[in-house]
Amino acid sequence: MLTNLKVAITLVFALPLVAATGSFDDCPSRQSGTLGQAATIKCSIGSNFSSVYWYRSNDMLVVCYDVGIRSEHQSENDDYVIESDGSLRINNVSSHHPTVYRVVFYDDENHIQKKRVRFLVNREGSISEYLERVQQRRKDLERKQQRREEKKRRRILQMMKKEERKAAKKEKAAIKEKRRQEKLKRKRERTKARGQKDKESSK
């Protein structure tokens, strides 16, 4: 804690005394890397700079290069390395690396230059592989939706066939009942006719 504070205090007094040549020739505001692999946050300021400082979003200094402060381009935990053009290399991208980084250096006229870069982490593979996975998931969802629709259509057809069988059974029972009623009617008519005939014969 005291060491970090000491470095921060030293930077306050050291920054106005150093200068660098160059500008942000290539420094996209959104960059990304792959989990478990090395990645470079490209921010080229040229090759003749005398000092450059990289910070995380919470203003924590992650790595710096300055003749008066640190003679190496590498952070103490070997997690970050400043490349020859001032870009920041992350040796092994992990889940704590995605954040907003800030690079600071001085131009030829001793004016401060700043740039912010949002760094994102791809969980698996490259962007093209990610897009392929998204496309594959979309196709899988479409096939799943088609299977659901087909299952729903078959269920509707089964219900329709069931209703048709019920209706046919009901119609068959109605026809059977109609025939039975007609048979009873003819039987009653024959019985009535026979009774009338017997009555006439008895006279």
ZALUM-633652 format. One line per 5 residues: their letters; for each residue x, y, z of N, C-alpha, C. Coordinates in steps of 0.001 Angstrom, whole numbers. Layout:
N
A) X:Y:Z:X:Y:Z:X:Y:Z; ...
***
This chain:
203
MLTNL) 840:-1206:0:0:0:0:872:1252:0; 1910:1284:882:2797:2432:956:3663:2536:-281; 4020:1337:-828:4837:1319:-2045:4097:1951:-3203; 2784:1567:-3371:1959:2138:-4437:1816:3648:-4270; 1636:4081:-3011:1496:5518:-2742:2779:6248:-3104
KVAIT) 3922:5619:-2801:5210:6232:-3096:5403:6400:-4591; 5008:5345:-5351:5115:5408:-6802:4227:6498:-7361; 2988:6592:-6839:2038:7597:-7305:2571:9007:-7054; 3170:9229:-5869:3708:10550:-5529:4892:10887:-6440; 5711:9900:-6697:6863:10093:-7567:6420:10487:-8965
LVFAL) 5332:9862:-9451:4817:10148:-10790:4367:11594:-10907; 3746:12105:-9879:3235:13478:-9921:4352:14471:-10204; 5512:14236:-9598:6620:15165:-9782:7458:14838:-11007; 7396:13581:-11461:8253:13167:-12555:7652:13470:-13915; 6316:13406:-14047:5672:13550:-15341:6022:14844:-16068
PLVAA) 5990:15996:-15474:6294:17224:-16202:7732:17297:-16698; 8604:16412:-16177:10010:16508:-16534:10386:15644:-17727; 9464:14795:-18230:9788:13874:-19304:9004:14240:-20532; 9523:13792:-21656:8848:14078:-22920:8978:12893:-23841; 8057:12780:-24810:8100:11694:-25783:7670:12236:-27117
TGSFD) 8166:11612:-28148:7760:12003:-29496:6733:11029:-30005; 5788:11482:-30804:4795:10588:-31388:3396:11042:-31094; 2442:10287:-31632:1026:10559:-31406:289:9240:-31499; -1042:9275:-31237:-1823:8055:-31278:-2158:7718:-32728; -1223:7046:-33406:-1437:6706:-34816:-2488:5614:-34974
DCPSR) -2483:4660:-34055:-3388:3510:-34155:-3808:3129:-32751; -5016:3554:-32357:-5470:3296:-30987:-6992:3237:-30956; -7597:2148:-31435:-9059:2012:-31409:-9602:2111:-29983; -10754:2712:-29835:-11329:2917:-28503:-11928:1644:-27911; -12188:626:-28753:-12689:-670:-28267:-11813:-1766:-28858
QSGTL) -11218:-2551:-27977:-10358:-3653:-28412:-10683:-4875:-27582; -10215:-6032:-28024:-10579:-7265:-27323:-9450:-8281:-27405; -9526:-9267:-26519:-8579:-10378:-26500:-9301:-11652:-26119; -8610:-12767:-26255:-9203:-14076:-25987:-8752:-14600:-24638; -9681:-15127:-23878:-9399:-15658:-22553:-8322:-16743:-22633
GQAAT) -7285:-16608:-21778:-6229:-17605:-21736:-5120:-17402:-22751; -5214:-16343:-23542:-4186:-16068:-24543:-3601:-14681:-24322; -2458:-14428:-24992:-1858:-13096:-24936:-2631:-12152:-25843; -2689:-10879:-25461:-3399:-9882:-26263:-2668:-8552:-26158; -2757:-7770:-27231:-2130:-6450:-27248:-3195:-5374:-27394
IKCSI) -3203:-4417:-26465:-4053:-3242:-26589:-3269:-2248:-27434; -3591:-2226:-28695:-2832:-1446:-29669:-3058:37:-29454; -1943:740:-29175:-2010:2188:-28992:-632:2753:-29336; -358:2835:-30620:969:3207:-31086:1230:4705:-30906; 2332:5014:-30217:2728:6415:-30033:4108:6670:-30641
GSNFS) 4606:5708:-31392:5930:5847:-31984:6968:5048:-31217; 8209:5124:-31644:9258:4301:-31044:10277:5101:-30241; 10161:6424:-30211:11162:7247:-29534:10649:7883:-28248; 9641:7294:-27632:9107:7884:-26412:10074:7661:-25240; 10060:8586:-24302:10909:8444:-23115:10105:7988:-21901
SVYWY) 8793:8167:-21960:7950:7715:-20849:6541:7442:-21344; 5921:6421:-20779:4523:6101:-21076:3954:5391:-19861; 2689:5672:-19549:2043:5141:-18349:694:4531:-18727; 447:3319:-18252:-836:2645:-18490:-1546:2472:-17149; -2828:2895:-17120:-3659:2803:-15914:-4910:1992:-16208
RSNDM) -5441:1406:-15138:-6773:803:-15216:-7822:1880:-14926; -9105:1498:-15051:-10191:2472:-14885:-10226:3104:-13500; -9705:2409:-12500:-9690:2959:-11138:-8436:3787:-10872; -7751:4222:-11963:-6531:5028:-11873:-5372:4282:-11215; -5432:2962:-11180:-4326:2176:-10661:-3292:1994:-11769
LVVCY) -2070:2358:-11492:-990:2206:-12457:-665:723:-12600; -741:198:-13814:-449:-1222:-14029:963:-1429:-14539; 1457:-503:-15359:2830:-612:-15850:3244:744:-16417; 4523:1053:-16330:5014:2303:-16886:6429:2105:-17401; 6828:3026:-18259:8226:3050:-18695:8720:4479:-18563
DVGIR) 9720:4651:-17701:10294:5972:-17498:11722:5778:-17020; 12628:6509:-17620:14045:6360:-17276:14278:6626:-15800; 13542:7588:-15249:13772:7950:-13856:13025:7094:-12860; 12083:6285:-13312:11260:5509:-12382:11459:4001:-12561; 11353:3541:-13787:11502:2117:-14053:12191:1954:-15400
SEHQS) 13258:1230:-15422:14065:1112:-16636:13594:-18:-17544; 12554:-744:-17107:12052:-1860:-17910:10649:-1541:-18418; 10245:-2298:-19439:8918:-2132:-20034:7912:-3106:-19424; 8254:-3800:-18377:7434:-4885:-17860:6966:-4583:-16448; 5714:-5011:-16122:5186:-4801:-14781:5839:-5757:-13796
ENDDY) 5698:-5474:-12524:6364:-6268:-11498:5862:-7708:-11467; 4577:-7934:-11752:4043:-9292:-11733:4068:-9954:-13108; 4774:-9315:-14066:4920:-9860:-15424:3585:-10032:-16132; 2550:-9380:-15644:1224:-9501:-16262:1114:-8605:-17488; 1726:-7424:-17421:1660:-6444:-18500:3071:-6135:-19021
VIESD) 3145:-5853:-20312:4406:-5458:-20927:4132:-4297:-21876; 4962:-3246:-21818:4863:-2152:-22778:5726:-2504:-23980; 5118:-2534:-25148:5843:-2885:-26357:6623:-1685:-26884; 7407:-1912:-27936:8330:-891:-28435:7623:359:-28941; 6369:239:-29369:5638:1418:-29860:4741:2041:-28798
GSLRI) 4810:1530:-27555:4000:2068:-26460:2726:1301:-26199; 2392:332:-27061:1187:-472:-26854:1339:-1341:-25611; 200:-1776:-25074:199:-2581:-23847:-106:-4034:-24195; 785:-4927:-23824:548:-6351:-24042:173:-7024:-22731; -914:-7793:-22775:-1330:-8605:-21628:-867:-10028:-21913
NNVSS) -19:-10551:-21048:606:-11846:-21339:-369:-13012:-21289; -1349:-12936:-20392:-2318:-14033:-20268:-3658:-13432:-19851; -4553:-13289:-20801:-5842:-12631:-20540:-6676:-13474:-19582; -7176:-12827:-18532:-8032:-13509:-17560:-9302:-12690:-17360; -10153:-13175:-16455:-11460:-12548:-16258:-11368:-11171:-15600
HHPTV) -10229:-10821:-14982:-10128:-9507:-14331:-9557:-8442:-15269; -9205:-8808:-16488:-8613:-7846:-17412:-9621:-6947:-18131; -10843:-7378:-18405:-11746:-6461:-19110:-12083:-5228:-18270; -11733:-4062:-18781:-11989:-2784:-18105:-11619:-1672:-19080; -11645:-449:-18588:-11195:687:-19397:-9765:1007:-18995
YRVVF) -8879:1002:-19971:-7478:1348:-19729:-7207:2767:-20218; -6251:3417:-19560:-5882:4782:-19934:-4374:4849:-20135; -3952:5351:-21278:-2533:5525:-21557:-2219:7017:-21530; -1080:7365:-20930:-666:8762:-20791:794:8882:-21220; 1097:9874:-22064:2483:10197:-22377:2561:11665:-22773
YDDEN) 3795:12188:-22983:3985:13585:-23342:4497:13705:-24773; 3999:14735:-25488:4441:14932:-26867:5717:15775:-26904; 6128:16154:-28124:7383:16898:-28290:7367:18254:-27606; 6200:18839:-27473:6091:20161:-26860:5772:20068:-25371; 5979:18887:-24833:5767:18625:-23408:4296:18770:-23007
HIQKK) 3393:18542:-23983:1963:18528:-23705:1517:17094:-23433; 672:16958:-22443:221:15620:-22084:-750:15077:-23138; -617:13801:-23451:-1500:13104:-24386:-2165:11957:-23634; -3491:11834:-23775:-4241:10793:-23070:-5155:10059:-24050; -5402:8829:-23745:-6328:8036:-24561:-6926:6940:-23696
RVRFL) -8237:6738:-23846:-8928:5668:-23128:-9311:4554:-24101; -9156:3322:-23644:-9474:2151:-24470:-10264:1168:-23621; -11425:765:-24112:-12202:-281:-23423:-11762:-1638:-23959; -11314:-2484:-23049:-10818:-3809:-23424:-11845:-4862:-23024; -12248:-5673:-23992:-13231:-6731:-23777:-12556:-8087:-23906
VNREG) -13134:-9091:-23273:-12567:-10437:-23307:-13529:-11383:-23994; -13020:-12053:-25033:-13781:-13118:-25687:-13552:-14397:-24905; -14640:-14980:-24460:-14517:-16175:-23619:-13856:-17334:-24358; -14215:-17539:-25631:-13668:-18651:-26396:-13437:-18214:-27830; -12264:-18508:-28340:-12002:-18329:-29754:-11982:-16881:-30216
SISEY) -11847:-16709:-31516:-11790:-15394:-32126:-13183:-14837:-32355; -13247:-13606:-32853:-14536:-12987:-33144:-15271:-13776:-34222; -14532:-14232:-35244:-15167:-15017:-36312:-15733:-16317:-35766; -14995:-16951:-34837:-15503:-18179:-34219:-16732:-17880:-33373; -16697:-16742:-32681:-17854:-16339:-31882:-19080:-16128:-32759
LERVQ) -18885:-15450:-33894:-19998:-15224:-34828:-20514:-16542:-35382; -19598:-17489:-35638:-20017:-18807:-36114:-20851:-19519:-35051; -20440:-19388:-33781:-21214:-20014:-32706:-22590:-19366:-32579; -22629:-18049:-32723:-23920:-17346:-32673:-24820:-17832:-33802; -24235:-17956:-35007:-25007:-18429:-36151:-25492:-19859:-35931
QRRKD) -24627:-20701:-35358:-25002:-22087:-35097:-26112:-22155:-34054; -26004:-21314:-33009:-27070:-21282:-31999:-28384:-20846:-32626; -28311:-19870:-33536:-29515:-19399:-34209:-30148:-20521:-35028; -29311:-21286:-35735:-29820:-22417:-36517:-30418:-23477:-35604; -29739:-23735:-34476:-30266:-24719:-33521:-31619:-24277:-32973
LERKQ) -31744:-22992:-32673:-33018:-22465:-32170:-34104:-22569:-33237; -33731:-22304:-34485:-34696:-22420:-35576:-35159:-23865:-35734; -34187:-24823:-35677:-34566:-26239:-35772:-35439:-26650:-34586; -35092:-26140:-33407:-35892:-26450:-32220:-37299:-25903:-32366; -37412:-24682:-32905:-38714:-24075:-33133:-39513:-24862:-34165
QRREE) -38822:-25317:-35212:-39481:-26123:-36238:-39987:-27439:-35651; -39177:-28066:-34788:-39620:-29310:-34149:-40829:-29067:-33263; -40818:-27926:-32537:-41986:-27592:-31704:-43225:-27383:-32561; -43046:-26666:-33672:-44175:-26418:-34561:-44693:-27720:-35159; -43755:-28620:-35541:-44153:-29907:-36116:-44876:-30761:-35071
KKRRR) -44367:-30737:-33858:-45019:-31484:-32771:-46412:-30931:-32503; -46529:-29605:-32526:-47826:-28960:-32318:-48790:-29314:-33448; -48256:-29327:-34687:-49110:-29665:-35838:-49601:-31105:-35736; -48690:-32034:-35346:-49096:-33438:-35197:-50135:-33590:-34094; -49958:-32839:-32998:-50918:-32912:-31898:-52288:-32414:-32345
ILQMM) -52298:-31331:-33134:-53569:-30811:-33649:-54236:-31823:-34579; -53417:-32458:-35444:-53955:-33473:-36355:-54517:-34657:-35571; -53825:-35068:-34519:-54315:-36168:-33688:-55632:-35799:-33027; -55747:-34570:-32536:-56990:-34119:-31918:-58119:-34078:-32947; -57803:-33628:-34166:-58810:-33582:-35218:-59294:-34984:-35586
KKEER) -58342:-35921:-35691:-58710:-37303:-36005:-59529:-37919:-34885; -59168:-37585:-33657:-59930:-38082:-32512:-61356:-37558:-32533; -61472:-36244:-32842:-62804:-35654:-32935:-63586:-36272:-34082; -62903:-36540:-35194:-63573:-37176:-36326:-64063:-38576:-35961; -63237:-39348:-35218:-63659:-40687:-34789:-64846:-40609:-33843
KAAKK) -64796:-39622:-32927:-65917:-39445:-32012:-67182:-39084:-32771; -67022:-38182:-33747:-68193:-37784:-34536:-68732:-38958:-35345; -67829:-39770:-35929:-68253:-40939:-36704:-68942:-41962:-35808; -68417:-42156:-34613:-69015:-43086:-33667:-70396:-42610:-33232; -70476:-41309:-33011:-71765:-40725:-32618:-72787:-40847:-33746
EKAAI) -72327:-40609:-34975:-73226:-40740:-36129:-73666:-42189:-36317; -72724:-43112:-36124:-73061:-44542:-36240:-74083:-44954:-35185; -73896:-44437:-33943:-74844:-44748:-32867:-76213:-44148:-33179; -76231:-42943:-33788:-77499:-42313:-34146:-78221:-43116:-35222; -77467:-43604:-36202:-78064:-44439:-37276:-78623:-45730:-36694
KEKRR) -77846:-46334:-35782:-78283:-47564:-35151:-79556:-47342:-34338; -79575:-46216:-33605:-80768:-45887:-32822:-81968:-45622:-33723; -81731:-44987:-34850:-82810:-44714:-35802:-83384:-45997:-36366; -82502:-46925:-36677:-82960:-48232:-37183:-83742:-48987:-36133; -83275:-48901:-34901:-83986:-49582:-33825:-85383:-48994:-33643
QEKLK) -85488:-47659:-33703:-86783:-46998:-33567:-87709:-47375:-34726; -87115:-47423:-35914:-87925:-47828:-37085:-88408:-49264:-36951; -87547:-50131:-36440:-87918:-51534:-36234:-89046:-51662:-35202; -88916:-50884:-34101:-89976:-50905:-33082:-91296:-50366:-33639; -91164:-49358:-34498:-92363:-48786:-35096:-93080:-49794:-35992
RKRER) -92294:-50507:-36803:-92888:-51524:-37677:-93499:-52647:-36845; -92812:-52980:-35758:-93345:-54038:-34890:-94668:-53626:-34271; -94730:-52361:-33796:-95976:-51873:-33230:-97095:-51841:-34286; -96724:-51441:-35497:-97731:-51396:-36580:-98247:-52786:-36905; -97342:-53798:-36913:-97777:-55175:-37183:-98667:-55682:-36056
TKARG) -98253:-55344:-34841:-99070:-55779:-33693:-100461:-55142:-33744; -100502:-53887:-34087:-101777:-53182:-34181:-102652:-53756:-35304; -101982:-54043:-36419:-102728:-54613:-37552:-103260:-55993:-37202; -102465:-56788:-36504:-102906:-58131:-36109:-104066:-58048:-35127; -103999:-57060:-34219:-105094:-56926:-33258:-106412:-56545:-33940
QKDKE) -106306:-55647:-34917:-107488:-55259:-35653:-108067:-56432:-36433; -107178:-57241:-37003:-107617:-58413:-37768:-108309:-59435:-36861; -107719:-59666:-35691:-108351:-60607:-34735:-109699:-60075:-34271; -109793:-58762:-34120:-111041:-58159:-33663:-112128:-58308:-34721; -111748:-58165:-35987:-112715:-58331:-37081:-113150:-59787:-37221
SSK) -112205:-60691:-36955:-112514:-62112:-37078:-113470:-62556:-35986; -113386:-61960:-34826:-114255:-62362:-33715:-115696:-61887:-33897; -115885:-60913:-34793:-117225:-60460:-35048:-117910:-61486:-35912
***
